[in-house]
Amino acid sequence: MLIDSTHKKWAVAFLVLAAAAVVGQRLLGRLFPGEPTGGSFVGLWYGVLGSALMIYAGLLSAHRQAPRKTWLGARKTWLRGHIWLGLLSLVFILCHSNYSWGGALERLLWAALIAVIVTGVAGLVLQNVLPRLLTSRVPTEAPYEQIPHLCHEMRRQADALVDGVCGPFDPSPQALESTMAVVRYASDALAQFRDFYEHDVRPFLGAEPPRNSPLLNPLQAEARFGKLQRLPGLAEHAEAVDQLARFCEERRLMAEQERIHFWLHSWLLLHIPLSVALLVLGVAHVYTALYY
């Protein structure tokens, strides 16, 4: 979700409520005897309110799965609440604990809560930065789910293009066992074109291009295709070489899109399990607090 002007009211409400919670904890601590620890009357209510805010933030995933109903509220409202009320829950839990770490279980609970907040903030930053980066680096963005199909279609066209220049592909290996064979290969532009395509270009056009492919680097790709275009026997097939270079450029942009898309959603691989761990530890904390 992008942080824009629609978050202004939420940010102001967060600051006001956070300040009120901290001041209120101090004032109420003076009205009631004893330190306002987690087990005191004041600390207990702060714990209840902080837990309620965390539960609301955690219900976002359930809201996404629920049918769209007007009484549930707009999804954007839930997203904004997930961000700002989730941050506010940290303030209430701080007041609940009277700014102390507690015992072993409470320390685990703190670690989980801080990790959830940190991964959530990191995800929010990524969601505000990466889409702009994607727009600047990938001018023509392809539908992410269609990328494997687009790669398959592009490689099919490239196969037909190279077969039209070099003839049908013979998959049997061509061994260069003698000096004369090496000389013939060096003077055969079509053989070098076919070899470059089968060993570098065709794997690169697949759904999962090799991570060490030189074609991922625009400068190296330009140098290799430039060298290929300078071969004397390929002058009349310059258009086919250019088309192959355009295919590689499209695949490189798709790979960049895939990489940015991965980072755009990878933070959830940490945020969601940590949120579940926070829920489990929170239940354990409530149980032990009531039992003991």
Long-range contacts (C-beta under 8 A, 24 or more apart in sequence): 1-76, 1-79, 1-80, 1-83, 1-124, 1-127, 2-127, 2-128, 2-131, 3-124, 3-128, 6-76, 6-80, 7-80, 7-83, 7-84, 10-80, 10-81, 10-83, 10-84, 11-84, 13-84, 14-84, 14-87, 14-88, 17-88, 17-91, 18-88, 18-91, 21-46, 21-88, 21-91, 21-92, 21-95, 22-91, 22-95, 24-95, 25-95, 25-98, 35-98, 36-95, 36-98, 37-97, 37-98, 37-100, 38-96, 38-97, 38-98, 38-102, 38-289, 39-289, 43-95, 43-96, 43-97, 43-98, 44-96, 46-92, 46-93, 46-95, 46-96, 47-92, 47-93, 47-96, 49-92, 50-89, 50-90, 50-91, 50-92, 50-93, 50-95, 50-96, 51-89, 51-282, 51-286, 53-85, 53-86, 53-88, 53-89, 53-92, 54-86, 54-89, 54-93, 54-278, 54-282, 56-81, 56-82, 56-85, 57-81, 57-82, 57-85, 57-86, 57-89, 58-275, 58-279, 61-272, 83-120, 83-124, 86-116, 86-117, 86-120, 87-117, 90-117, 105-281, 105-284, 105-285, 105-288, 106-285, 108-281, 109-278, 109-281, 109-282, 109-285, 112-274, 112-277, 112-278, 112-281, 113-278, 115-270, 115-274, 116-271, 116-274, 116-275, 116-278, 119-267, 119-270, 119-271, 119-274, 120-271, 122-267, 123-267, 123-268, 123-271, 126-263, 126-264, 126-267, 127-264, 130-260, 130-263, 130-264, 131-264, 133-260, 134-257, 134-260, 134-261, 137-253, 137-256, 137-260, 138-253, 138-256, 138-257, 138-260, 139-253, 140-253, 141-257, 142-254, 142-257, 144-257, 144-258, 144-261, 147-207, 147-254, 147-257, 147-258, 148-207, 150-254, 151-205, 151-206, 151-207, 151-251, 151-254, 152-207, 154-205, 154-247, 154-250, 154-251, 155-202, 155-205, 155-206, 157-247, 158-197, 158-201, 158-202, 158-205, 158-244, 158-247, 159-202, 161-240, 161-243, 161-244, 162-193, 162-194, 162-197, 162-240, 162-244, 164-240, 165-190, 165-193, 165-237, 165-240, 166-190, 166-191, 166-193, 166-194, 169-194, 169-198, 187-233, 188-233, 189-231, 189-232, 189-233, 189-234, 190-233, 190-234, 192-228, 192-231, 193-228, 193-231, 193-234, 193-237, 193-241, 196-224, 196-228, 197-244, 200-224, 201-244, 201-247, 201-248, 204-248, 204-251, 205-247, 205-248, 205-251, 209-251, 209-255, 215-248, 215-251, 215-252, 216-252, 216-255, 218-249, 218-252, 221-245, 221-248, 221-249, 221-252
